Amino acid sequence: MKSSLIIILTVCGLMFSCVDLEEEPVNQLRTNYFQDLTSLRTAINGTYRMLISDVWERSVQVGSFRVPLMGADDFTTLTGSNKEEWRQFDQFYQSASNTRLQRATWALLYDVIRQATWDIEGAKSLEGSFDQNEIDEMVAESYFLRAWSYFWLVRVFGDVPLITETTVDDAVYNVVRTDDALVYDLIIADFEFAEEHLPPVQPSYGFINQWAAKAYLSEVHLTMAGWPLNLTEHYVQAQDYAKDVIDNGPFSLVSDYASIFSVANEDNSELIWSLSLCPIQACGSGYTGSWMAKATKPAELSGWQDMYIELSFFERYPDGDRKDFNFLSRLKVLSKDTLDPYYIGSDDKKYHYTYKDYTNFTTGHTYLKKYWDGFYDSALVAEDPQQPVEAQSAIDLPMMRLAKVYLIYAEAEAQVSGTPSADSYEYLNQIRRRGKGYDPSAVGSDADITSGSLSKDDFVRAVVDEKGWELVGEMNRWFDLIRTERVEEVNALRSPSEPLSVPDVISKHFYLAPIPSTERAINPNLTQNPGYGE
């Protein structure tokens, strides 16, 4: 956190997908940077970019950002190599010295917060000189990004320092942790500012709009209703915000799950907010593309194998088109048998092939492939020189989509009413139908759960589990498990065949990550979370 230098990135058109990425270093202490709405726009674009354009360990689109989520039941990692930071959270022996936790979570998000706050202060300096509605509409994006960053931090660490100004003096290096309830107060206030002032539709794809703020308010209230705050009265707000997005927002489920994650269909009707990305080759410089293809690829496809799917999770995952699309469970490989099928490659060579099942992969696990569009071709064998092996993908990262809002509403409504309504069953069933490959509106399919057949608690469990299936790899599962206090339950389902084991008894102190030791060394006033020593 000890930095007074902000990088403002000038972007043309979209804030992320421009070839000409110019950097203008701007000192936070300069009070004359904000001269007009153009300078404010540039600063806000820089805040967006801070989420994705730092070194590869400090960006939302890299495997490192997912390290504190490894305690869920969806991903595991290698027993060796350079995967120690992932193993710590996967096996519940988290260390305060985990460098990826410090860099990719704490440091990255406080940089975003600092930059967003600088935007907010700069906007205030323009008041009286420019149209206030234009100022508020623009800076509402920074309020949103600050709220989103604090929402992530408070779920990972619990109490965190609440910093709402950019003044750099001794006080900022001696801040104390703020009670999580007060952090949530700021998160709600910032998202509400965004909801009030953002337009319902932005002129360009990728910019945050009013509906994204409402969707996140529904998720924030749902989270506050669960562990650790357990303020169940917030289920009402979660229900109301989600229903508003469903009924009044310009969104609809796409019929084909796979198309959500197609580069050619990135601006589809289901996406409420995505991080817009492009690879180095397209953007010219910087780490602006997604590394998730490389992070989740097997060694057979020149992948890093940072994270791959737990055996039990794959076995429990419902069969259907969604499962077939999400996971690489078999791989086309070269065959020496000339009786096997073949194709003619672009090099005019004949490639005979057979299939290798995931049980025969190097790790014996399946891999998430929803972020592989353009970086894996199932028509080619793994050894074909035409098989894409680049490190980065241009595919955008869906951060919030309508399917998630359906499931937030279904859970919140059931909690409020005590008995899930027919509407809640229908929202859940639409996601289940599409997962199996059916039309989401095909009422009465064999994917449906009959309305009224489940108790409230069983219905909520079904919804939370469906979110795990639907949103696998979208940074959601761990947070659902801790707020519903099911971490211990799902880890008990871990396959005994997993090379990495987990404790028989998982203490709740693991629900929160340790405060990074490097931050506590800089600021001794930062206390450590219980269970991690001093």
N, C-alpha and C positions, 0 to 999 in steps of 0.2 A: 504494500500500500504506500510505500515511501517514494512517491514520485510526484513531480509538479509539471511534468511535460505531457501534453495531450497531442495526439496525432489526428489531424483533421484530413480526411480523404475526400478529394473532389471526385464526384462521379457524374457521368453524363447519362441522363435519362433515368434508368433504374439505378438504385443505389448500389447494387452489387454486380451487375452484369455488364459493366463498361470496360472497354479495352484500355482506355487512357486513365490509369490510376495514378493521379498526381498526389503527392503528400506535401502538406504544408504544416511544419511544426508550429504549434501555437502554445505559448506559455499560459498556464491557467491564471497567473497573476495579472496578465494583461487585461485591462478593463476596457480597452478601446477596440477590441476585435469586432464586436457586434455593432455594425454600422447601419444595417438594413436587413430586409427579409432574406436577401440572397445569402448574406453571411450566416444568418440563423439556419437556413436550409442546409448550407454546407456543413455546419457544425453537427446538425442532427444526422445527416448522412454519415458523418464520421462515427457517430454513436452506433448506428446500425453495423457499420463495418467492423467496429471493435469486437463484435460478437464472433466474427469469422476470419479476420485478416491478420491476426498475430501469428507468431511462430506456431508450428504445427501442434505443439503440446497445449496451446492456449486458445482453443477455438471450439465452438459448440459442435462443429462438424467432425471432430476427431474422436478416436476411441478413448483418449485420456479423459474427456469430459464425462464419460460414462463410468469411470472407475468407482465412484461412490454408490452406484446402482447395482453392483455385482452381487449383493446379498440376496437378491430376488432369486426366483427359481427358474429364470429363463436362460441365463447365460453362465458359462463357465470359461476357463482359460487353460493355457498350457501349464504343465507341472514345472517347467523350467524356462529357459530363454530369458527375455527381459520383461517377463509378465508379473514380476513380484507385486507391483502396485495393484494389479487386478486381483491377484490371488489373495491379498490381504482382506479385501472386502468379500470375496467369494467364500473364503474359509473363516471369516469372522476373527481375524487377528489384526485389525486395523492399527496402523501406526501413525502417530502425529508427524512423523518424518516422511510420510508418503509425498514424494515430490509432485506427482501428477495431481493429487488432491489439492495441494497448495497452488500450483500454477494454473491448472485447467479449471478449477472451481473458484477458490477463494480470490486469488489475484486477478484472474480474468474478470470476474463479475464485479469486483470492487472498481476495477478500471472502467467498466461500463457504467456503473453507478456514478462514479466521479464525473465522467464525461456527460452523462445525462443531466446531472445536477448543474454542470457548467452551462449546458444548453438552457436550462430553466432559469438560471440567474441571468444569462445573456438576454433571454426573452423579456425579462422584467426591465432591463435597461432600455428596451425599445418602446416601452409603453408611453403613450402620449405622442409619439412621433409617427406611428403607423397604425393601420386599422387593427383594433384589438382582437376582433374575431379572427383575422388572418393569423395574428401572432399565436393565439390560443389553439387554433386548429393545427398549426404546425408543431408547436412545442408539446402538444398532447402526445405525440409519438415518443418524445423523450420521457414523459411521465410514465407511459406504458412500459418502456424498456427498463426504467428504474424499478418499477413495480415487479416486472417479470424477474429481474435479477435478484431482488430481495426475496421473492417467492421461492426461487430455487435455493438460495442460501439458507433461509430459515427452515426449509424442509430437510436440508442436508445436515446443518450444524445446530439447529435450535436457536438459542439466544445468540445474536450476532450484533456487532457494532452498528448503530444506526447513524449514518453520516448523511446529512442533508445540506451541506454547504461545501464549497471548494477551497475555503481559506486554508492555506498551508502554514501551520505554526506548530509549536510544541504540543498543543492540545490534541491535534489530529493523530499524533503518534502515541497518545496516552488515553485513547478512548476505552471505555469499558463496554462489555456486552450488554445489549438491551434485551429486556424481557421479550420473549417471542410474541406475546399478545400485543405489545406495543409495535413490534415490527409489522405484525399483520394490520394494525391500524393504518400505518403508512401505506402498505400495499393496497389496501382497499381505497384509501383516499386518492392515491395516484391513479389506480385503475378507474375510479369514478370520475376523476378529472378527464381522463382519456375518453371515457364513455360519453361524457357531456359535450366535449369539444371536437372529437374526431368526426370526420364526415362518414356517412354510411358507405360511400364508395370513393376510392381514391382514383386519381387520374391515371396512375400507372400501377401495374401488377407489382406486388412485393411490399408496398407501403402498408402500414397498419391502418385498419379502419375501425369504426365504432363497434362493429360486430365482434371483432377480436377482443376488444376490451370487455364486452358483455360476456363472451364465452369464458374468458379467464376469471371474471368475477364469479361466475357459476362454479368454476373449479376451486377458487380460493375459499368460497363459503362452504363447499363440500368438504374441503380439507380441514377447515376450522371446526367442523362438526365432529370430526374424528380425533384420533390420538395425535398430539398430546393435549390439545385444548379441550376436546370433548364438549364443545359448545353446540349442543344439538339443535338449538334454535336457529342455527345458520342453514339447516337443511331447507328452510322456507325460501331464503334468498337464492340458494343454489337452484332450487326448482324453478323459481320465477325467472331468473336470468336465462337459464337453459331453455325454458319454454318460449321466451321472447325471441331468442336466436332461431329456434326451430320454426316458430309460427310466422315471424316477420322478417327474418333474414333472407337474403337472396341465394340461399344454398340448397342443394339437394344431393342425395346419395347418388353416386355414379353406379351403374348397374354391374360393372366389371371391376372387382377389387384391384386387379393387377394394373389397370389403367391409371390408378391414383399415383403410381410410382413410375410413370413413363415420362421421359424428358419431353416428349412431344405433347404431353397433356398436362403440363405443370400448372397451368391456370385453369384447373377443372372446378366443377361446381361444388365439390365437397370441401375444398380447402378454404379455411377461414384465415389462417396465417401460415406462411411458409418462409423459411430463410432462403433467399434466392442466391444461387451459387453458380460458379463457372470454373473450369479447370485453368491451370496456369497457361496452357496453350491458347486459350480463348481470351483470357484477361491480360496477358502480357507479363504480369509479375505478381508476386504475392501468393499466399496460400489461401486462395479464394474458392477452391473447389472442395467437394466432399471427399474425405479420406475413408468414409465408411465402407466403400467397396473393398478397398485394400485391407482394412482392419478386420473385416468379417469374411475374408476369402481363405480357403484352405491352401496349404503349401502346394498342392497339386495344380493350383492356378496362380502360383507366385504370390500368394497372400501372406499377410503378417500373422493371421490367426490370433489377434488380440483377444477376440471373444467369439464363442460359438455356442450352439444350443445345447442345453443340458439334456441328457438322455430321457429323463422322466418327463420333462416338459414336452419334448417332441412326441413321446409315446401317448401322452394325455391329450395332445392337441387334436381337436376335432378334424376328421377327414373331410376333404373337399377341395375345391379349387383354390381357396385361400391358403391351405396348407401346402398344396403343390407349388404355388407361386412363391410363398415366403421362404421355403427351405430347400437347400440343395441336399438331396438325399441320395442321389446317384449321379455319377459323372461318366460322360462318354470318353473312353480312352482307346488308344491304339490297340489293334489286334494283329497278331501275326497269322491268324487263320484266314486264308483267302476265301473261305466259305462264308465268313461273316459279312454283314452288309458293309457298304462303302459309299463314299461320296468323292467327288472330284474337287480338290481345293483350288483356290485362286492361283496357286502355283502349278496347276495342271497335274498335280500328283494325286494318286489314288490313295485314300485313307480308309483302310478297313478298321472297323471299330467294334467294341463291345462295351458293356457297362460295368462300372465299379460301384458297388453298394457302399453307403456311408460306413457300414461296419468295417469296411476294408480301407477306409481313408486313413491317412497317417495318424489322426487323432481318434478315429472311431466315432466321430460325432457329425451331425448335420450342421449346416451353416446358414445363417440368414442371408438371403439374396435379394431382398426388396429394394436395396439401393444399388443394384448392379446394372441397371439399364445402360447399355452402351459399353459395358466393361466385362461382359460375359456373353458368349454366343453359344447357346445350347445345341446349335446345328454343327458345331465344330468339336473335334476331340481336344482334350486338354493340351496335348502336345503339338497341335497345329500351330505353326508360326503366325497364323492369322488370328489366333485367339487373343482378344484384347487383354493386356496385362498392365495397363497404365495405372499409376498410383491414385489419380484423382478422377472423380466423376463430376459431371456438370449437373447432376440431378439435385433438385431442391430438397430441403428437409422440411417435411410437413411438421409444424409445431402444434397446430390446433385444427381439427377437422370436424365435420358435422357428426360423423359416427360417434366420436367421443362425447359430443354434447347430447346426443340421443341417450347414451348410457349414463351420463351424469344426471339427466332428467329422470330417467327410470329409477335410479337408486334413490335420489332425493325425494321424489314423489312417494315412493313406497315408505320411506322413513317418516314422511310428514303425515301421510294418511293412515299408516298402520297396515293397510292392505293395498298391494299394488293394483293400480287401475288397469282397465283394458288397454288404454293408451300406452302405459308403461310396458306391458307385455308385448304390444305391437312394435314399439321402438326396439326392444331387445330382439324380437323375432326377425325384424328386418335385417339386423346385423347378422344374425345366425343364418338366415336364408342365403344372403349373399356369400357368406363364408363357405357354404356348401356348393355354391355355384348356381343358385337359383335366382330368379328375379326377386329383388327385395320386397316387392309388393304382392308376391304370390302367397296369399293367405291360405293356411291349411296344409302347408308342405310338411314333410316329415322332419324338418328342422325346427318346427315350432314347439314352444312350450305352451301348453293349453292354458288359456287365461283362467286365473283363479285356482290353479292346481298347486301352487307353492305358498308356503307361509311367507311372511314378510322377510324373515331372516334368510330363508333358503333362496328367495328371489334375489335379495341383495347379493348373496354369495354368487349366484348365477351371473348377475350383472358384472360384478367385479372380475370374475373369471373370464367372461366374454371380453372384457376390456383387455385382459392379458393376452388373449388370442388375437384380437383385432389389432391391437396397437403394439404388437411385439416389435422391439427395436426402436420404438418411438419415445423412449425415456419416460415411461409411465408406470410400469409394473411395480417397481420398488416403492414408489410413493403411495400407491394404492395399498400395498401390503402393510406398510407401517401405520397408515392412518386407520386401517381396519384391524390392526394388531394380529396379522396372520403370518408374520415372517416365520415363526417357529413351526407352524402347521405345514406350510408348503415345503420348507426345507426338510421336514421329516419324510417327505415323499422322494427325496433325492435317491437316485439309483445307487445301489451298493457297488455297481460296476464303474462308477465315476472314479477316476484317478485321484481327484481332489475331494477329500472328505470334509464334512462340517461337524461341529460339536453336537453331541447328543442333546445338550441343553444350551440354548442360545439366550443369553441375557438381553434384556430390553435396552441396556445401555448401548448396544450395537445399533439401535435404531437411529442414533445420531453419530455422525463422524467426529473424530477428534479434531480439535482446533489445531491447525498446523503449527508445528514447533518453531518454524522460522518466523511466523507472525508473533508468537509469544516471546521469542527472543528479542524482537524489535520493541514489543510493547508488553512488559510484564503484567500490565493491568488486565490482560486477556486471560481469564480463568479457563481451566480445562474442563471438558465435559466429564461427568462421573464415569469411573471405570477405566480411565486411561492414564491414571497416575498424575503426577505434577511435573 
